[in-house]
Amino acid sequence: MELRSEGGATRLRATFPYGVETELAPGRRETVAPRAFGDRIEAGEDIHMLAGHDFEKPLASRAAGSLEIRDTDAGLEVRAEIDTGTSWAKDFLSAHRAGLIKGLSPGFRVLPDGERIERRGDGYLRTVTRAALFEISAVTRPAYTQAQIEARAWTPGEPAPDAGLVRALARWRA
């Protein structure tokens, strides 16, 4: 994730990579297949950028026009404009500058027939092939360590969720 401050807002650009395997718990590995999050993105549904998977701390959203998300073969491309007028946005930016918040994590629900589970040695690998993406969050410890926040220069111009949803949105955990 790349951040650049301009006036009272901060522009953000990030990528959540597809096809990367991670260990969620001993013997439980997961990967997200290319374009797994395409359904809600292509339908133009509202998706939020949050601080720490907390819907009470929104940083940007598609409905507000402050979040753009593209689903590509390589990964989920995220661009946002974060208004620094809220206390949680200031807290997020301060924690990021201090090196405390470096990760990026999607909040999703796997759709019916949207996963493959295969045995691998003494464990399992789940491949998410189709999931409803509701949010993407800046977090302290992402499940996918390759999805990191980095403060770098960014050049402008470069290439409401369901009420019952909370936090991790029914992710697969041991």
For each residue, the residues with C-beta under 8 A, 3 or more apart:
1: 12 13 14 78 104 138 147 148 149 150
2: 12 13 14 150 151 152 153 154
3: 10 11 12 93 96 149 151 152 154
4: 10 11 152 153 154
5: 9 10 11 84
6: 9 10 11 156
7:
8: 83 84 85
9: 5 6 81 82 83 84
10: 3 4 5 6 81 82 84 89 93
11: 3 4 5 6 79 80 81 82 154 156
12: 1 2 3 49 60 78 79 80 81 82
13: 1 2 77 78 79 154 158
14: 1 2 77 78 79 104 136 147 149
15: 74 75 76 77 78 147
16: 32 75 76 78 104 106 136 144 147
17: 20 74 75 144 146 147
18: 31 32 33 34 35 36 73 74 75 76
19: 31 32 33 34
20: 17 31 32 144 146
21: 29 30 31 125
22: 29 30 31 143 144 145 146
23: 26 28 29
24: 28 29 30 143 172 173 174
25: 28 173 174
26: 23 123 174
27: 122 123 124 174
28: 23 24 25 123 124 126 172 173 174
29: 21 22 23 24 120 123 124 125 126
30: 21 22 24 125 126 127 128 143 172
31: 18 19 20 21 22 125 126 127 128
32: 16 18 19 20 36 37 106 127 128 131 144
33: 18 19 36 127 128 129
34: 18 19 72 73 74
35: 18 38 71 72 73
36: 18 32 33 114 128 129 130 131
37: 32 40 41 71 76 106 108 131 132 133
38: 35 41 42 71
39: 42 43 111 130 132
40: 37 43 45 47 132 133 134
41: 37 38 44 45 47 69 70 71 133
42: 38 39 71
43: 39 40
44: 41 62
45: 40 41 62
46: 61 62 63 160 161
47: 40 41 61 62 67 69 133 134 135 136
48: 55 58 59 60 61 62 67 134 135 136 161
49: 12 58 59 60 61 67 78 80 82 135 136 137 138
50: 53 54 55 57 58 59 107 135 136 137 138
51: 54 57 59 88 89 91 92 101 137 138
52: 57 137 138 139 140
53: 50 105 107 135 137 139 167 168 169
54: 50 51 57 88 137 167
55: 48 50 58 135 161 165 166
56:
57: 50 51 52 54 88 92
58: 48 49 50 55 61
59: 48 49 50 51 80 82 88 89 92 138
60: 12 48 49 64 66 67 80 81 82
61: 46 47 48 49 58 64 66 67
62: 44 45 46 47 48 65 67 68 69
63: 46 160
64: 60 61 67
65: 62
66: 60 61 80 81 82 83
67: 47 48 49 60 61 62 64 78 79 80
68: 62 78 79 80
69: 41 47 62 76 77 78 79 133 136
70: 41 76 77
71: 35 37 38 41 42 76 77
72: 34 35 75 76 77
73: 18 34 35
74: 15 17 18 34
75: 15 16 17 18 72
76: 15 16 18 37 69 70 71 72 106 133 136
77: 13 14 15 69 70 71 72
78: 1 12 13 14 15 16 49 67 68 69 104 136
79: 11 12 13 14 67 68 69
80: 11 12 49 59 60 66 67 68
81: 9 10 11 12 60 66
82: 9 10 11 12 49 59 60 66 89 92 93
83: 8 9 66 86 89
84: 5 8 9 10 89 90 93
85: 8 89
86: 83 89 90
87: 90 91
88: 51 54 57 59 91 92
89: 10 51 59 82 83 84 85 86 92 93
90: 84 86 87 93 94
91: 51 87 88 94 95
92: 51 57 59 82 88 89 95 96 101 138
93: 3 10 82 84 89 90 96 97
94: 90 91 97 98
95: 91 92 98 100 101
96: 3 92 93 99 100 101 102 138 149 151
97: 93 94 151
98: 94 95
99: 96 102
100: 95 96 140
101: 51 92 95 96 138 139 140 149
102: 96 99 140 148 149 150
103: 138 139 140 141 142 145 147 148 149
104: 1 14 16 78 136 137 138 139 142 144 147 148 149
105: 53 136 137 139 142 143 144 147
106: 16 32 37 76 133 135 136 137
107: 50 53 133 134 135 136 137 165 167 168 169 171
108: 37 128 131 132 133 134 169 171
109: 131 132 134 165 169 170
110: 114 115 128 130 131 170 172
111: 39 114 130 131 132
112:
113: 130
114: 36 110 111 128 129 130 131
115: 110 126 127 128 129 130 172
116: 126 127 129
117: 124 125 126 127
118: 124 125 127
119: 123 124
120: 29 123 124 125
121:
122: 27
123: 26 27 28 29 119 120
124: 27 28 29 117 118 119 120
125: 21 29 30 31 117 118 120
126: 28 29 30 31 115 116 117 172
127: 30 31 32 33 115 116 117 118
128: 30 31 32 33 36 108 110 114 115 131
129: 33 36 114 115 116
130: 36 39 110 111 113 114 115
131: 32 36 37 108 109 110 111 114 128
132: 37 39 40 108 109 111
133: 37 40 41 47 69 76 106 107 108 136
134: 40 47 48 107 108 109 161 162 165 169
135: 47 48 49 50 53 55 106 107 161 169
136: 14 16 47 48 49 50 69 76 78 104 105 106 107 133
137: 49 50 51 52 53 54 104 105 106 107
138: 1 49 50 51 52 59 92 96 101 103 104 149
139: 52 53 101 103 104 105 142
140: 52 100 101 102 103
141: 103
142: 103 104 105 139 145 147 148
143: 22 24 30 105 171
144: 16 17 20 22 32 104 105 147
145: 22 103 142 148
146: 17 20 22
147: 1 14 15 16 17 103 104 105 142 144
148: 1 102 103 104 142 145
149: 1 3 14 96 101 102 103 104 138
150: 1 2 102
151: 2 3 96 97
152: 2 3 4
153: 2 4
154: 2 3 4 11 13 158
155: 158
156: 6 11
157:
158: 13 154 155
159:
160: 46 63 163
161: 46 48 55 134 135 165
162: 134 165
163: 160
164:
165: 55 107 109 134 161 162 169
166: 55 169
167: 53 54 107
168: 53 107 171 173
169: 53 107 108 109 134 135 165 166
170: 109 110
171: 107 108 143 168
172: 24 28 30 110 115 126
173: 24 25 28 168
174: 24 25 26 27 28
